[in-house]
Amino acid sequence: MPVYRDAVRASDAIEALLACTAPDMLTVRLRIVDDGSLDGTAEALESLFGGRIDIVRLPRNVGRSAARNAGVAGSDADLLLFIDADCVPDNETFLLHHIDAMANADVSIGSIEGLNDGFWHAYQGAATARRERLSRHSAAAAFTTQNVMIDARLFRRVGGFDEAYRGYGFEDRDLAMRMMAAGARFGQADGARVVHRDSLVLEKVCAKMREAGETTAARFARLHPAEYRALGYEAIDATKHPWRGLIARATWPAVRLAVRYDGWINWGFLPFAARKTMVRMAVAIHFLQGTMRQRR
């Protein structure tokens, strides 16, 4: 579990994980990677949980790929569970469901539920349904390191996370693609559910997508062009479609205002489908803006 300046939510996730049931033949050890927080996060978690967890302290923030690799380094585990600090297992049988799925798979993908907070809960549900449709063609579409168990031998064989993904996004799908190329079997552990406890804000969501377009999209598009296209990102990449970049630039002032003052998201008189479309357009324009500023 990588953690960056998020001791409160991480402690909730750790408490829930420690309460999970595991088969008698397995030893479970929770390893927390403090990704250069430098704000007392590691000390707070150590004070709360002591020897019940391992804490890996990184002297500077290295990003999620490198932080997860640091958590695996030196471990002799047979199975690796990756989970985010803001994701809390919703039942004590969480680990059992993952382990059951691993009986016939090399990768077990758990399910994710959002907070029941109106629009964003419904929006995440629609996004999950879309990923499930895409997963019929590619396991990478449903793969997310918010909640996944991987055979350690497979993880090491493909080289772990690509640490060149230094910004937001795509590092999980890159790993999935390399595992698929290595012949990995993907399974679904629907009973291994986590609740994603991040209260979403449109401005924050859009900022992450702009960062992805600027920092990590180019590498993923170069290494996995067919997957980039299948996932729909090529369609909103200004390096592939310059004229769409011009549209994004022309509409940018209006979009920024709509994103900053986003009370319309909860306007009940607007159908959910209309609000979802407007959010997707705002996200797409931010991604386009990011691709116009790509760091090569």
Residue frames as qw, qx, qy, qz and C-alpha x, y, z in Angstrom:
[[0.000, 0.888, 0.461, 0.000, 0.00, 0.00, 0.00],
 [0.409, 0.251, -0.024, 0.877, 1.64, 3.25, -1.11],
 [0.237, -0.838, -0.451, 0.195, 0.80, 6.24, 1.10],
 [0.374, 0.278, 0.008, 0.885, 1.51, 9.90, 0.58],
 [0.080, -0.089, 0.277, -0.953, 0.44, 12.33, 3.30],
 [0.638, -0.222, -0.360, -0.644, -2.73, 10.37, 4.01],
 [0.096, 0.187, -0.889, 0.407, -2.30, 8.76, 7.43],
 [0.513, 0.050, 0.450, -0.729, -5.97, 9.03, 8.44],
 [0.827, 0.277, -0.132, -0.471, -7.46, 7.17, 5.49],
 [0.515, 0.397, -0.758, 0.052, -4.51, 4.76, 5.37],
 [0.151, -0.208, 0.810, -0.528, -5.12, 3.82, 9.01],
 [0.727, 0.150, 0.270, -0.613, -8.76, 2.94, 8.21],
 [0.780, 0.402, -0.413, -0.246, -7.65, 0.73, 5.31],
 [0.274, 0.398, -0.828, 0.285, -4.96, -0.95, 7.43],
 [0.435, -0.120, 0.646, -0.615, -7.41, -1.64, 10.26],
 [0.827, 0.253, 0.065, -0.497, -9.84, -3.27, 7.82],
 [0.663, 0.461, -0.587, -0.060, -7.10, -5.36, 6.19],
 [0.046, 0.356, -0.833, 0.421, -5.78, -6.58, 9.53],
 [0.589, 0.006, 0.530, -0.610, -9.30, -7.72, 10.42],
 [0.732, 0.329, -0.372, -0.466, -9.61, -9.84, 7.26],
 [0.874, -0.190, 0.437, -0.094, -9.70, -13.63, 7.49],
 [0.368, 0.622, -0.648, -0.242, -6.94, -15.59, 5.77],
 [0.935, 0.009, -0.336, -0.112, -6.53, -19.34, 5.20],
 [0.751, -0.623, 0.206, 0.070, -4.54, -21.13, 7.89],
 [0.866, 0.063, 0.213, 0.449, -1.82, -22.14, 5.46],
 [0.415, 0.665, 0.081, 0.616, -0.99, -18.52, 4.58],
 [0.418, -0.514, -0.269, 0.699, 0.88, -15.85, 6.49],
 [0.232, 0.845, 0.324, 0.356, -0.30, -12.33, 5.69],
 [0.474, -0.415, -0.113, 0.768, 1.99, -9.33, 6.11],
 [0.229, 0.918, 0.317, 0.071, 0.99, -5.77, 5.34],
 [0.569, -0.139, 0.105, 0.804, 3.71, -3.53, 3.93],
 [0.114, 0.944, 0.275, -0.146, 3.12, 0.22, 3.83],
 [0.601, 0.177, 0.147, 0.766, 5.32, 2.37, 1.60],
 [0.090, -0.870, -0.213, 0.435, 5.54, 5.96, 2.80],
 [0.636, 0.509, 0.294, 0.501, 6.27, 7.74, -0.48],
 [0.394, 0.170, -0.082, 0.899, 8.34, 10.61, 0.89],
 [0.222, -0.817, -0.504, -0.172, 5.49, 12.18, 2.87],
 [0.409, 0.176, -0.303, 0.843, 7.83, 13.94, 5.33],
 [0.339, -0.492, -0.037, -0.801, 4.80, 15.07, 7.35],
 [0.347, -0.271, 0.716, -0.542, 4.75, 12.42, 10.08],
 [0.819, 0.083, -0.250, -0.509, 2.62, 9.92, 8.13],
 [0.681, 0.190, -0.697, 0.122, 5.03, 7.02, 8.73],
 [0.090, 0.192, -0.696, 0.686, 5.42, 7.88, 12.41],
 [0.586, -0.079, 0.200, -0.781, 1.64, 8.13, 12.91],
 [0.863, 0.091, -0.372, -0.330, 1.06, 4.71, 11.34],
 [0.526, 0.226, -0.738, 0.357, 3.90, 3.16, 13.29],
 [0.178, -0.198, 0.559, -0.785, 2.43, 4.56, 16.51],
 [0.732, -0.011, 0.047, -0.680, -1.00, 3.12, 15.70],
 [0.947, 0.144, -0.173, -0.227, 0.01, -0.33, 14.46],
 [0.477, -0.657, 0.584, 0.012, 3.56, -0.96, 15.66],
 [0.211, -0.358, 0.877, 0.243, 4.91, -4.37, 14.72],
 [0.640, 0.374, 0.632, -0.226, 1.67, -5.47, 13.06],
 [0.633, 0.764, 0.122, 0.008, 2.79, -3.83, 9.81],
 [0.662, -0.121, 0.208, 0.710, 6.04, -3.18, 7.95],
 [0.182, 0.947, 0.118, -0.237, 6.78, 0.40, 6.94],
 [0.684, 0.171, 0.247, 0.665, 9.10, 1.21, 4.06],
 [0.067, -0.883, -0.119, 0.449, 10.21, 4.85, 4.26],
 [0.634, 0.467, 0.259, 0.559, 11.27, 6.54, 1.03],
 [0.378, -0.397, -0.140, 0.825, 13.33, 9.72, 1.46],
 [0.173, 0.305, -0.182, -0.918, 11.56, 11.51, -1.40],
 [0.694, 0.406, 0.380, -0.458, 8.37, 11.18, -3.40],
 [0.191, -0.291, 0.795, 0.497, 9.02, 8.80, -6.29],
 [0.575, 0.147, -0.352, -0.724, 5.48, 8.16, -7.56],
 [0.847, -0.121, 0.281, -0.434, 3.20, 5.16, -7.34],
 [0.882, 0.351, -0.315, -0.018, 5.10, 2.86, -9.71],
 [0.406, 0.483, -0.626, 0.458, 8.42, 3.16, -7.91],
 [0.424, -0.400, 0.501, -0.640, 6.72, 3.13, -4.49],
 [0.936, -0.020, 0.078, -0.342, 4.93, -0.14, -5.25],
 [0.787, 0.395, -0.435, 0.190, 8.15, -1.68, -6.56],
 [0.067, 0.527, -0.617, 0.581, 9.89, -0.60, -3.35],
 [0.703, -0.283, 0.344, -0.554, 7.20, -2.39, -1.37],
 [0.976, 0.152, -0.098, -0.121, 7.81, -5.62, -3.25],
 [0.481, 0.610, -0.554, 0.300, 11.61, -5.39, -3.09],
 [0.005, 0.387, -0.779, 0.494, 13.04, -7.70, -0.46],
 [0.736, -0.079, 0.328, -0.588, 9.73, -9.51, 0.00],
 [0.020, -0.185, 0.967, 0.173, 9.58, -13.32, -0.29],
 [0.592, 0.254, 0.443, -0.624, 5.78, -13.34, -0.69],
 [0.341, 0.153, 0.869, 0.326, 4.14, -15.80, -3.08],
 [0.112, 0.731, 0.608, 0.289, 1.12, -13.55, -3.66],
 [0.210, -0.081, -0.108, 0.968, 1.12, -9.77, -3.88],
 [0.027, 0.784, 0.621, 0.008, -1.98, -7.73, -3.07],
 [0.222, 0.106, 0.039, 0.968, -1.90, -4.12, -4.22],
 [0.147, -0.781, -0.607, -0.018, -4.40, -1.71, -2.69],
 [0.174, 0.582, -0.029, 0.794, -4.61, 2.08, -2.40],
 [0.183, -0.048, -0.620, 0.762, -4.64, 3.93, 0.89],
 [0.389, 0.066, 0.151, -0.906, -8.10, 5.36, 0.23],
 [0.682, -0.008, -0.567, -0.462, -9.66, 1.94, -0.50],
 [0.381, -0.306, 0.703, -0.517, -11.18, -0.02, 2.40],
 [0.242, -0.079, -0.947, -0.194, -12.22, -3.70, 2.16],
 [0.516, -0.285, -0.026, -0.807, -15.93, -3.91, 2.87],
 [0.915, -0.268, -0.058, -0.297, -15.93, -7.39, 4.43],
 [0.495, -0.630, 0.599, -0.018, -13.68, -9.71, 6.40],
 [0.848, 0.127, 0.500, 0.119, -13.69, -12.34, 3.65],
 [0.336, 0.878, -0.199, -0.278, -11.95, -9.93, 1.25],
 [0.076, -0.607, 0.770, 0.183, -8.68, -11.89, 1.13],
 [0.575, 0.052, 0.812, -0.079, -10.44, -15.23, 0.84],
 [0.644, 0.678, 0.275, -0.223, -12.20, -14.14, -2.35],
 [0.265, 0.820, -0.466, -0.198, -8.91, -13.04, -3.93],
 [0.269, -0.427, 0.863, 0.026, -7.17, -16.27, -2.92],
 [0.681, 0.297, 0.646, -0.174, -10.04, -18.38, -4.27],
 [0.579, 0.784, -0.006, -0.222, -9.76, -16.59, -7.63],
 [0.047, 0.752, -0.642, -0.140, -6.01, -17.23, -7.70],
 [0.706, -0.101, 0.700, -0.043, -6.64, -20.99, -7.76],
 [0.676, 0.451, 0.536, 0.231, -7.31, -20.66, -11.49],
 [0.319, 0.919, 0.071, 0.219, -5.58, -17.39, -12.32],
 [0.650, 0.059, -0.189, 0.734, -2.30, -15.50, -12.08],
 [0.010, 0.138, -0.104, 0.985, -4.05, -12.17, -11.52],
 [0.132, -0.595, -0.785, 0.109, -7.19, -11.59, -9.42],
 [0.011, 0.319, 0.108, 0.941, -9.04, -8.33, -10.08],
 [0.071, -0.440, -0.742, 0.501, -11.23, -7.14, -7.21],
 [0.046, 0.735, 0.530, 0.420, -14.22, -4.83, -7.44],
 [0.224, -0.052, -0.239, 0.943, -14.43, -1.17, -6.46],
 [0.094, -0.776, -0.609, -0.134, -17.41, 0.76, -5.16],
 [0.160, 0.442, -0.096, 0.877, -17.62, 4.50, -4.70],
 [0.035, 0.212, 0.599, -0.771, -19.03, 6.43, -1.78],
 [0.084, 0.626, 0.755, 0.176, -22.79, 6.72, -2.04],
 [0.162, -0.514, -0.151, 0.829, -22.56, 10.44, -2.69],
 [0.435, 0.713, 0.219, -0.504, -25.06, 11.15, -5.40],
 [0.609, 0.734, -0.188, -0.235, -23.77, 12.02, -8.87],
 [0.128, 0.667, -0.733, -0.038, -20.25, 10.66, -8.44],
 [0.549, -0.111, 0.806, -0.193, -21.49, 7.32, -7.15],
 [0.748, 0.520, 0.352, -0.215, -23.63, 6.93, -10.26],
 [0.409, 0.820, -0.366, -0.164, -20.82, 8.21, -12.50],
 [0.156, -0.519, 0.840, -0.017, -18.34, 5.68, -11.10],
 [0.679, 0.144, 0.687, -0.216, -20.94, 2.95, -11.54],
 [0.686, 0.696, 0.062, -0.202, -21.29, 3.89, -15.22],
 [0.197, 0.768, -0.606, -0.068, -17.50, 3.92, -15.60],
 [0.447, -0.283, 0.841, -0.116, -17.27, 0.47, -14.03],
 [0.754, 0.406, 0.472, -0.210, -19.90, -0.85, -16.42],
 [0.521, 0.803, -0.241, -0.164, -17.94, 0.61, -19.35],
 [0.068, -0.622, 0.780, -0.004, -14.71, -1.07, -18.17],
 [0.633, -0.009, 0.754, -0.176, -16.56, -4.37, -17.87],
 [0.738, 0.620, 0.181, -0.195, -17.75, -4.05, -21.48],
 [0.338, 0.809, -0.478, -0.055, -14.22, -3.24, -22.64],
 [0.391, -0.489, 0.773, -0.102, -12.80, -6.14, -20.61],
 [0.874, 0.258, 0.382, -0.155, -14.55, -8.58, -22.95],
 [0.699, 0.691, -0.112, 0.143, -11.92, -7.55, -25.48],
 [0.465, 0.506, -0.483, 0.543, -9.00, -6.78, -23.15],
 [0.660, -0.500, -0.494, 0.265, -8.35, -7.70, -19.52],
 [0.394, 0.036, -0.178, 0.901, -6.37, -4.47, -19.18],
 [0.209, -0.529, -0.282, -0.773, -9.61, -2.46, -19.31],
 [0.685, -0.624, -0.283, -0.248, -10.79, -3.81, -15.93],
 [0.757, -0.087, -0.358, 0.539, -7.33, -4.01, -14.35],
 [0.095, -0.861, 0.099, -0.489, -6.62, -1.50, -11.59],
 [0.532, 0.142, -0.645, 0.530, -4.01, -1.50, -8.86],
 [0.416, -0.457, 0.214, -0.756, -6.54, -0.07, -6.44],
 [0.749, -0.192, 0.497, -0.393, -7.49, -3.69, -5.71],
 [0.816, 0.413, -0.368, -0.168, -5.60, -6.55, -7.36],
 [0.720, -0.469, 0.509, 0.048, -3.69, -9.70, -6.37],
 [0.619, 0.657, -0.412, -0.127, -0.80, -10.92, -8.55],
 [0.966, -0.119, -0.018, 0.230, 1.35, -14.03, -8.48],
 [0.323, -0.850, 0.276, 0.310, 4.75, -12.76, -7.31],
 [0.627, -0.118, 0.599, 0.484, 6.63, -14.88, -9.84],
 [0.416, 0.685, 0.491, 0.341, 4.68, -13.29, -12.69],
 [0.090, -0.990, -0.072, 0.083, 5.18, -9.80, -11.29],
 [0.449, -0.667, 0.438, 0.402, 8.94, -10.26, -11.09],
 [0.642, 0.161, 0.622, 0.419, 9.12, -11.98, -14.48],
 [0.347, 0.780, 0.389, 0.347, 7.65, -8.96, -16.27],
 [0.434, 0.266, -0.155, 0.847, 9.82, -6.52, -14.31],
 [0.165, -0.539, -0.550, 0.616, 7.19, -5.03, -12.00],
 [0.205, 0.906, 0.312, -0.201, 5.86, -1.54, -12.57],
 [0.579, 0.453, 0.136, 0.664, 7.53, 0.61, -15.20],
 [0.372, -0.640, -0.285, 0.609, 8.98, 3.46, -13.16],
 [0.225, 0.079, 0.341, 0.909, 9.15, 5.69, -16.24],
 [0.229, -0.678, -0.547, -0.434, 5.43, 6.36, -15.62],
 [0.331, -0.028, -0.451, 0.828, 6.21, 9.22, -13.29],
 [0.296, -0.121, 0.030, -0.947, 2.97, 11.20, -13.59],
 [0.594, 0.089, 0.544, -0.586, -0.65, 10.21, -13.11],
 [0.812, 0.347, 0.185, -0.431, -2.13, 7.18, -14.84],
 [0.752, 0.512, -0.363, -0.201, -1.43, 4.34, -17.26],
 [0.005, 0.531, -0.830, 0.169, 1.13, 2.50, -15.09],
 [0.629, -0.024, 0.686, -0.365, -1.49, -0.07, -14.12],
 [0.818, 0.494, 0.130, -0.265, -2.61, -0.77, -17.67],
 [0.371, 0.706, -0.602, -0.041, 0.99, -0.95, -18.83],
 [0.278, -0.346, 0.865, -0.234, 1.64, -3.67, -16.26],
 [0.749, 0.238, 0.498, -0.367, -1.53, -5.49, -17.33],
 [0.694, 0.649, -0.204, -0.237, -0.45, -5.44, -20.97],
 [0.202, 0.604, -0.768, 0.070, 2.97, -6.88, -20.16],
 [0.465, -0.144, 0.811, -0.325, 1.42, -9.59, -18.02],
 [0.793, 0.429, 0.230, -0.365, -0.99, -10.45, -20.83],
 [0.540, 0.684, -0.475, -0.124, 1.95, -10.71, -23.24],
 [0.039, -0.454, 0.864, -0.214, 3.59, -13.11, -20.76],
 [0.481, -0.113, -0.826, -0.271, 0.54, -15.38, -20.94],
 [0.105, -0.024, 0.683, -0.722, -1.02, -14.45, -17.60],
 [0.245, -0.484, -0.801, -0.252, -4.49, -15.72, -16.73],
 [0.143, -0.219, 0.218, -0.940, -6.81, -13.00, -15.41],
 [0.276, -0.448, -0.850, 0.019, -9.61, -13.77, -12.98],
 [0.243, -0.541, -0.066, -0.802, -12.36, -11.69, -11.40],
 [0.320, -0.240, -0.792, 0.462, -12.94, -11.72, -7.64],
 [0.212, -0.610, -0.334, -0.687, -16.25, -9.89, -7.35],
 [0.656, -0.655, -0.375, 0.007, -16.53, -10.67, -3.64],
 [0.606, -0.245, -0.136, 0.744, -13.21, -8.93, -2.97],
 [0.106, 0.848, 0.332, 0.399, -14.72, -5.47, -2.80],
 [0.389, -0.227, -0.275, 0.849, -13.25, -2.21, -1.62],
 [0.057, 0.917, 0.392, -0.047, -14.95, 1.12, -1.04],
 [0.492, 0.321, 0.035, 0.808, -13.05, 3.95, -2.69],
 [0.306, -0.754, -0.464, 0.350, -13.22, 6.65, -0.02],
 [0.283, -0.111, 0.160, 0.939, -12.10, 9.58, -2.12],
 [0.258, 0.753, 0.470, -0.381, -14.79, 12.27, -2.32],
 [0.520, 0.266, 0.456, 0.671, -14.51, 13.25, -5.97],
 [0.074, 0.788, 0.124, -0.598, -14.43, 16.86, -7.11],
 [0.710, 0.659, 0.233, 0.084, -14.68, 17.69, -10.80],
 [0.158, 0.932, -0.325, 0.023, -11.73, 20.09, -10.75],
 [0.469, -0.548, 0.692, 0.024, -9.51, 17.44, -9.18],
 [0.800, 0.232, 0.552, 0.045, -10.66, 14.73, -11.60],
 [0.569, 0.817, 0.062, 0.069, -9.97, 17.00, -14.57],
 [0.092, -0.872, 0.481, 0.013, -6.56, 18.02, -13.21],
 [0.659, -0.284, 0.691, 0.087, -5.53, 14.36, -13.00],
 [0.753, 0.482, 0.434, 0.113, -6.60, 13.74, -16.58],
 [0.312, 0.935, -0.164, 0.035, -4.68, 16.79, -17.77],
 [0.354, -0.695, 0.624, 0.044, -1.62, 15.51, -15.93],
 [0.775, 0.041, 0.624, 0.091, -2.03, 12.07, -17.55],
 [0.640, 0.738, 0.200, 0.080, -2.24, 13.63, -20.99],
 [0.111, 0.936, -0.327, 0.065, 0.88, 15.66, -20.32],
 [0.296, -0.672, 0.673, -0.090, 3.07, 13.10, -18.57],
 [0.503, -0.190, 0.842, -0.036, 2.23, 9.43, -19.12],
 [0.747, 0.499, 0.285, -0.334, -0.03, 9.18, -22.18],
 [0.444, 0.737, -0.453, -0.233, 2.80, 9.49, -24.72],
 [0.108, -0.427, 0.897, -0.043, 4.72, 6.54, -23.28],
 [0.582, 0.169, 0.743, -0.284, 1.66, 4.30, -23.12],
 [0.657, 0.657, 0.073, -0.362, 0.61, 5.28, -26.65],
 [0.295, 0.691, -0.637, -0.174, 4.09, 4.48, -27.96],
 [0.150, -0.290, 0.937, -0.124, 4.35, 1.12, -26.19],
 [0.268, 0.316, 0.900, -0.136, 0.73, -0.04, -26.56],
 [0.165, 0.121, -0.277, -0.939, -0.83, 1.83, -29.52],
 [0.375, -0.272, -0.770, -0.439, -3.65, -0.65, -30.14],
 [0.360, -0.493, -0.714, 0.343, -4.69, -0.61, -26.47],
 [0.091, -0.303, -0.137, 0.939, -4.46, 3.19, -26.34],
 [0.287, -0.041, -0.485, -0.825, -6.87, 3.29, -29.25],
 [0.431, -0.337, -0.819, -0.174, -9.21, 0.61, -27.83],
 [0.310, -0.459, -0.607, 0.570, -9.49, 2.39, -24.49],
 [0.117, 0.880, 0.444, 0.125, -10.58, 5.58, -26.28],
 [0.392, -0.726, 0.023, 0.565, -7.62, 7.80, -25.41],
 [0.434, 0.027, 0.489, 0.757, -6.29, 8.15, -28.93],
 [0.103, 0.715, 0.582, 0.374, -9.54, 9.89, -29.89],
 [0.230, -0.962, -0.141, -0.045, -8.82, 12.69, -27.38],
 [0.674, -0.381, 0.195, 0.601, -5.08, 13.00, -28.04],
 [0.261, 0.910, -0.006, -0.324, -4.14, 16.28, -29.72],
 [0.202, -0.557, 0.686, 0.423, -0.90, 14.80, -31.06],
 [0.350, 0.182, 0.885, 0.246, -3.04, 12.35, -33.07],
 [0.142, 0.732, 0.612, 0.265, -5.89, 14.77, -33.87],
 [0.304, -0.047, -0.114, 0.945, -4.54, 18.35, -33.92],
 [0.218, -0.414, -0.355, -0.809, -7.90, 19.83, -34.93],
 [0.610, -0.597, -0.517, -0.070, -9.47, 18.47, -31.75],
 [0.538, -0.279, -0.280, 0.744, -6.73, 20.25, -29.85],
 [0.048, 0.218, 0.168, 0.960, -7.82, 23.49, -31.52],
 [0.485, -0.558, -0.484, -0.468, -11.40, 22.86, -30.37],
 [0.667, -0.474, -0.454, 0.352, -10.14, 22.23, -26.83],
 [0.376, -0.077, -0.107, 0.917, -8.16, 25.48, -26.90],
 [0.151, -0.371, -0.315, -0.860, -11.15, 27.47, -28.18],
 [0.613, -0.558, -0.430, -0.359, -13.52, 26.10, -25.53],
 [0.570, -0.001, -0.594, 0.568, -10.98, 26.15, -22.68],
 [0.066, -0.222, 0.310, -0.922, -12.14, 29.39, -20.93],
 [0.677, -0.247, -0.146, -0.678, -15.77, 28.20, -20.78],
 [0.830, -0.092, -0.550, 0.027, -14.78, 24.69, -19.70],
 [0.382, 0.148, -0.572, 0.710, -12.55, 26.02, -16.93],
 [0.340, -0.244, 0.209, -0.884, -15.43, 28.07, -15.53],
 [0.816, -0.165, -0.306, -0.461, -17.82, 25.09, -15.69],
 [0.752, 0.010, -0.596, 0.281, -15.27, 22.91, -13.89],
 [0.198, 0.196, -0.494, 0.823, -14.44, 25.46, -11.22],
 [0.442, -0.008, 0.332, -0.833, -18.10, 26.23, -10.46],
 [0.277, 0.044, -0.912, -0.300, -19.48, 22.71, -10.70],
 [0.386, 0.085, 0.613, -0.685, -22.70, 22.98, -8.72],
 [0.658, 0.269, -0.269, -0.650, -24.59, 21.99, -11.88],
 [0.281, 0.196, -0.939, -0.025, -23.40, 18.41, -11.30],
 [0.013, 0.225, 0.878, -0.422, -26.11, 18.06, -8.64],
 [0.419, 0.150, -0.044, -0.895, -28.94, 19.79, -10.51],
 [0.430, 0.135, 0.872, -0.189, -31.67, 17.23, -10.19],
 [0.583, 0.622, 0.241, -0.465, -33.75, 18.74, -13.02],
 [0.381, 0.628, -0.594, -0.328, -30.97, 17.77, -15.48],
 [0.987, 0.016, -0.091, -0.130, -31.06, 14.08, -16.45],
 [0.691, -0.538, 0.417, 0.244, -28.08, 12.09, -15.19],
 [0.774, 0.310, 0.384, 0.396, -27.17, 11.19, -18.78],
 [0.286, 0.898, 0.067, 0.327, -26.82, 14.88, -19.65],
 [0.376, -0.873, 0.306, -0.052, -24.64, 15.64, -16.62],
 [0.827, -0.221, 0.439, 0.273, -22.51, 12.56, -17.29],
 [0.664, 0.568, 0.269, 0.404, -21.96, 13.68, -20.88],
 [0.041, 0.962, -0.087, 0.256, -20.96, 17.17, -19.75],
 [0.607, -0.682, 0.400, 0.080, -18.46, 15.75, -17.25],
 [0.837, 0.073, 0.422, 0.341, -16.99, 13.43, -19.87],
 [0.471, 0.792, 0.135, 0.365, -16.58, 16.37, -22.24],
 [0.225, -0.933, 0.245, -0.139, -14.80, 18.41, -19.56],
 [0.766, -0.415, 0.458, 0.179, -12.50, 15.47, -18.77],
 [0.779, 0.384, 0.348, 0.353, -11.76, 14.92, -22.46],
 [0.271, 0.913, -0.011, 0.304, -10.89, 18.57, -23.03],
 [0.445, -0.811, 0.379, -0.018, -8.51, 18.51, -20.06],
 [0.832, -0.112, 0.468, 0.276, -6.83, 15.39, -21.45],
 [0.603, 0.679, 0.223, 0.353, -6.52, 17.11, -24.84],
 [0.059, -0.966, 0.181, -0.173, -4.96, 20.13, -23.16],
 [0.674, -0.571, 0.451, 0.126, -2.45, 17.85, -21.45],
 [0.822, 0.189, 0.415, 0.341, -1.46, 16.13, -24.68],
 [0.399, 0.867, 0.062, 0.292, -0.75, 19.54, -26.23],
 [0.165, -0.873, 0.400, -0.225, 1.85, 20.08, -23.50],
 [0.988, -0.115, -0.076, 0.062, 3.37, 16.61, -23.48],
 [0.296, -0.790, 0.530, 0.088, 6.78, 16.17, -21.89],
 [0.914, 0.364, -0.176, -0.019, 8.86, 14.16, -24.29]]
